[in-house]
Amino acid sequence: MHNLINALTHCVLFNHLSMDEVSHLLSDVTYTIKFYKKNEVVFSPHHPSDTLGIILDGSVDVQKIFASGKAITVNRRYSYDLIADASLFANIDCYPSTISTCENSHIFLINKCSLLKLFSKDEKIMSKFLESVSNRVLALNNTIEILSLNSVPSKIAYFLILEQKKQKSNTIKLKFTKKSLAEHINVSRPTLSRELKNLQLQGIISFHKRIIEIHSLEKLEALCSF
């Protein structure tokens, strides 16, 4: 129980509370903690959209899987992140995406009714939940903008500019693999590698494993117009 409460105090919904306060809030609220093995599905379009997840440890990929079998990774979420928050109160019956684990993970699950009970106990939790949903919408808009760009270099450039603003540094640390990045911007893995090398040869960036160094933000911005 101590480990659960400690983990939840790192989550955006509860990080304004002490461990004792979180423990008191959960004392009469129904929830479950479930262990998922790597590559196990947590939520999918076959599941009713009535439960919020909080990653206690591990990570998950949020993917859109098409009838052809092709998958686009919308994003990856890590310990203490919320999952399925954007669809919980939507006018839909099932989750719109597939969420599966990237590694063995423990996930805190709370249904809509119990979450509403928490909202009534602490309005700040509700405010933080709404903020999280708003941020998801903004992130989705960024993904749509990337996918709407015509060329692969422009997609990469736009992604790097967004990450530069988010990380407030010209040294970008990717939280996921280049395979996931390729899925995120909807290009093949070999194409992504080729275009990254081209950008490096032009002196615009340099990269090693998951670290990308931006040398010319102006040139990246210029690429976004192509």
C-alpha positions as CSV (number, residue, x, y, z in Angstrom):
1,M,0.0,0.0,0.0
2,H,2.9,2.4,0.8
3,N,4.4,1.9,-2.6
4,L,1.1,2.5,-4.3
5,I,0.5,5.8,-2.4
6,N,4.0,6.9,-3.0
7,A,3.7,6.3,-6.8
8,L,0.4,8.1,-7.0
9,T,1.9,11.3,-5.3
10,H,4.0,11.5,-8.5
11,C,0.9,11.5,-10.7
12,V,-0.4,14.9,-11.9
13,L,-3.8,14.2,-10.3
14,F,-2.4,13.8,-6.8
15,N,1.0,15.6,-6.6
16,H,-0.5,18.5,-4.6
17,L,-1.3,16.0,-1.8
18,S,0.7,14.3,0.9
19,M,0.8,10.5,1.1
20,D,-1.6,10.6,4.1
21,E,-4.1,12.7,2.2
22,V,-4.0,10.4,-0.8
23,S,-4.5,7.4,1.4
24,H,-7.5,9.1,3.1
25,L,-9.0,10.0,-0.3
26,L,-8.7,6.4,-1.5
27,S,-10.0,4.8,1.7
28,D,-13.6,4.4,0.5
29,V,-13.0,4.5,-3.3
30,T,-13.0,1.3,-5.5
31,Y,-9.9,0.7,-7.6
32,T,-7.7,-2.1,-8.8
33,I,-4.0,-2.6,-9.5
34,K,-3.2,-4.9,-12.4
35,F,0.0,-6.3,-13.6
36,Y,0.5,-6.5,-17.4
37,K,3.3,-8.4,-19.2
38,K,5.2,-6.8,-22.1
39,N,3.1,-6.3,-25.3
40,E,-0.2,-7.0,-23.4
41,V,-3.2,-4.9,-24.3
42,V,-4.5,-2.7,-21.6
43,F,-7.3,-0.9,-23.5
44,S,-8.6,-1.4,-27.0
45,P,-11.6,-0.6,-29.2
46,H,-13.1,-3.8,-27.9
47,H,-13.2,-2.5,-24.3
48,P,-15.9,-0.2,-22.9
49,S,-14.4,3.3,-22.3
50,D,-15.3,3.5,-18.6
51,T,-11.9,3.2,-16.8
52,L,-9.0,5.5,-16.3
53,G,-5.5,4.1,-15.9
54,I,-2.4,5.5,-14.1
55,I,0.9,3.9,-14.9
56,L,2.6,3.0,-11.6
57,D,5.7,1.6,-13.2
58,G,6.5,0.6,-16.8
59,S,5.4,2.3,-20.1
60,V,2.7,1.9,-22.8
61,D,2.2,2.8,-26.5
62,V,-1.0,4.4,-27.7
63,Q,-1.6,3.2,-31.2
64,K,-4.2,3.5,-33.9
65,I,-4.4,0.2,-35.7
66,F,-6.1,0.1,-39.1
67,A,-8.0,-2.7,-40.8
68,S,-4.9,-3.3,-43.0
69,G,-2.9,-4.1,-39.9
70,K,-0.8,-0.9,-40.2
71,A,-0.2,0.8,-36.8
72,I,0.5,4.4,-36.1
73,T,2.0,5.1,-32.7
74,V,0.3,8.3,-31.4
75,N,2.5,8.5,-28.3
76,R,4.3,6.6,-25.6
77,R,3.4,7.1,-21.9
78,Y,5.5,6.4,-18.9
79,S,5.3,5.9,-15.1
80,Y,2.8,8.2,-13.4
81,D,1.2,9.2,-16.7
82,L,-2.6,9.0,-17.2
83,I,-4.0,6.7,-19.9
84,A,-7.4,6.8,-21.5
85,D,-8.2,10.1,-19.9
86,A,-9.3,11.8,-23.1
87,S,-11.9,9.2,-23.9
88,L,-13.3,8.5,-20.4
89,F,-16.1,11.1,-20.6
90,A,-16.5,11.2,-24.4
91,N,-19.7,10.3,-26.0
92,I,-18.4,6.9,-27.2
93,D,-18.9,3.3,-26.1
94,C,-15.3,2.0,-26.6
95,Y,-11.8,3.3,-26.6
96,P,-10.7,4.8,-29.9
97,S,-7.1,3.5,-29.7
98,T,-5.2,0.5,-28.6
99,I,-3.0,0.9,-25.5
100,S,-0.5,-1.9,-24.9
101,T,2.5,-2.2,-22.7
102,C,6.1,-1.7,-23.9
103,E,7.5,-3.6,-20.9
104,N,6.1,-5.3,-17.8
105,S,3.9,-2.7,-16.1
106,H,1.7,-2.2,-13.1
107,I,-1.3,0.0,-13.7
108,F,-3.8,1.6,-11.3
109,L,-7.3,1.3,-12.7
110,I,-10.3,3.4,-11.5
111,N,-13.7,3.4,-13.1
112,K,-15.7,6.6,-14.0
113,C,-18.0,6.5,-11.0
114,S,-15.2,6.2,-8.5
115,L,-13.3,9.0,-10.3
116,L,-16.3,11.2,-10.0
117,K,-16.3,10.5,-6.3
118,L,-12.7,11.6,-6.1
119,F,-13.6,14.8,-8.0
120,S,-16.3,15.6,-5.4
121,K,-13.8,15.1,-2.6
122,D,-11.1,17.3,-4.1
123,E,-12.0,19.8,-6.8
124,K,-8.3,20.3,-7.6
125,I,-8.1,16.6,-8.8
126,M,-10.9,17.4,-11.2
127,S,-9.1,20.6,-12.4
128,K,-5.9,18.7,-13.0
129,F,-7.8,16.0,-14.9
130,L,-9.3,18.6,-17.2
131,E,-5.9,20.1,-17.8
132,S,-4.5,16.7,-18.7
133,V,-7.3,16.2,-21.2
134,S,-6.7,19.6,-22.8
135,N,-3.0,18.8,-23.1
136,R,-3.9,15.5,-24.9
137,V,-6.0,17.5,-27.4
138,L,-3.1,19.8,-28.1
139,A,-0.7,16.9,-28.5
140,L,-3.2,15.3,-31.0
141,N,-3.3,18.5,-33.0
142,N,0.5,18.5,-33.2
143,T,0.4,14.9,-34.4
144,I,-2.2,15.8,-37.1
145,E,-0.1,18.7,-38.2
146,I,2.9,16.4,-38.6
147,L,0.9,13.8,-40.6
148,S,-0.4,16.6,-42.9
149,L,3.1,17.7,-44.0
150,N,4.1,16.5,-47.5
151,S,7.7,15.5,-47.2
152,V,9.6,13.3,-44.7
153,P,12.2,16.0,-43.9
154,S,9.4,18.5,-43.0
155,K,7.8,15.9,-40.7
156,I,11.1,15.2,-38.9
157,A,11.8,19.0,-38.7
158,Y,8.4,19.8,-37.3
159,F,8.7,17.0,-34.7
160,L,12.2,18.2,-33.6
161,I,11.0,21.8,-33.3
162,L,8.1,20.7,-31.1
163,E,10.5,18.7,-28.9
164,Q,13.0,21.6,-28.8
165,K,10.2,23.8,-27.4
166,K,9.0,21.1,-25.0
167,Q,12.5,20.1,-23.7
168,K,13.8,23.8,-23.9
169,S,17.0,22.6,-25.3
170,N,18.7,22.0,-28.7
171,T,19.8,18.6,-27.4
172,I,16.7,16.4,-27.9
173,K,16.5,13.2,-25.9
174,L,14.1,10.7,-27.5
175,K,12.0,8.8,-24.9
176,F,11.2,6.1,-27.4
177,T,13.0,4.2,-30.2
178,K,13.4,5.4,-33.8
179,K,11.0,2.6,-34.8
180,S,8.3,4.3,-32.6
181,L,9.3,7.7,-34.0
182,A,8.9,6.4,-37.6
183,E,5.4,5.1,-36.7
184,H,4.6,8.4,-35.0
185,I,5.3,10.5,-38.1
186,N,3.9,7.7,-40.4
187,V,7.1,6.8,-42.4
188,S,9.1,3.6,-42.7
189,R,12.1,3.0,-40.3
190,P,14.6,2.9,-43.2
191,T,13.2,6.2,-44.6
192,L,13.5,7.9,-41.2
193,S,17.1,6.7,-40.9
194,R,18.0,7.9,-44.4
195,E,16.5,11.3,-43.9
196,L,18.1,11.8,-40.5
197,K,21.5,11.0,-42.1
198,N,20.7,13.5,-44.8
199,L,20.0,16.2,-42.2
200,Q,23.2,15.3,-40.5
201,L,25.2,15.6,-43.7
202,Q,23.7,19.0,-44.2
203,G,24.9,20.1,-40.8
204,I,21.4,20.7,-39.5
205,I,21.5,18.1,-36.8
206,S,23.7,15.3,-35.5
207,F,22.6,12.3,-33.6
208,H,23.8,9.3,-31.7
209,K,21.3,6.6,-30.5
210,R,18.4,8.5,-28.9
211,I,20.2,11.9,-28.6
212,I,19.6,14.4,-31.4
213,E,21.6,17.7,-31.4
214,I,20.0,20.6,-33.3
215,H,22.7,22.8,-35.0
216,S,20.3,25.1,-37.0
217,L,16.8,25.7,-35.8
218,E,16.3,28.2,-38.6
219,K,17.0,25.5,-41.3
220,L,14.6,23.1,-39.5
221,E,11.9,25.8,-39.6
222,A,12.6,26.4,-43.3
223,L,12.1,22.7,-44.0
224,C,8.6,22.8,-42.5
225,S,7.4,24.9,-45.5
226,F,8.2,22.1,-48.0
